[in-house]
Amino acid sequence: MGNLEITSIEHNRDLSFLRSVREVTGYVLVALNQFRYLPLENLRIIRGTKLYEDRYALAIFLNYRKDGNFGLQELGLKNLTEILNGGVYVDQNKFLCYADTIHWQDIVRNPWPSNLTLVSTNGSSGCG
């Protein structure tokens, strides 16, 4: 119930408890972190009853250490099939690979306004 905010977490923290999250009624915010993998593989639905910045149900940005080699590389949202309200914002993740290859239009049910899905290439140029 509510929002899920994952912020300011170092690269060596155990985040395995996130595997138990299956649904978020509000928004999911992942920002200013240094970990490599986001273990939300059982998250199926984000309802978006409350939105980040009144726009986004899923916001993932600035997940890297500016002076180092640590940062988000893999989303791990393997079972996310529905975002009922709000858009998606994934940007400025220096090491993140392939977020721009996800078919977000199949996941986002009611983006309001319709152009609120912004997913840049992030770090895809350095992916192997």
ABEGO torsion letter per residue (X at the ends): XEBBBBBGBBAABBAAAAAABABBABBBBBBGBABABBBAAABABBAGABBBGGABABBBBGBBBAABABEBABAGBAABABBABEBBBBBGBAABBGAAABBAAAABABBOBAAABBBBAEAAAABX
